[in-house]
C-alpha cells in the first residue's frame, strides 16, 4: 500500500487529496487499460513527495511533474 508509511493523519489526508487531483489531470492522457497500474505508480510518487510539499496543490503538481518525467 503506497500510503502505509504515512502515520500522520494530516499527511495521509494531504496525500489522498493530492492523488485525486493529480490523477484527474493525468488519467485522460494515459492509454486505456493502464489505469490501475499507473494510478498505483502515481500513489507511490505522491507518498514519496509528502515531506517536500507545502500543501495539497504543491504535492499534486510535484507528483504530476515526477510522473511525467518517468513516462
C-alpha positions, 0 to 999 in steps of 0.5 A: 500500500503506497500510503502505509508509511504515512502515520500522520493523519494530516499527511495521509489526508494531504496525500489522498487529496493530492492523488485525486487531483493529480490523477484527474489531470493525468488519467485522460492522457494515459492509454486505456487499460493502464489505469490501475497500474499507473494510478498505483505508480502515481500513489507511490510518487505522491507518498514519496513527495509528502515531506517536500510539499507545502500543501495539497496543490504543491504535492499534486503538481510535484507528483504530476511533474515526477510522473511525467518525467518517468513516462 
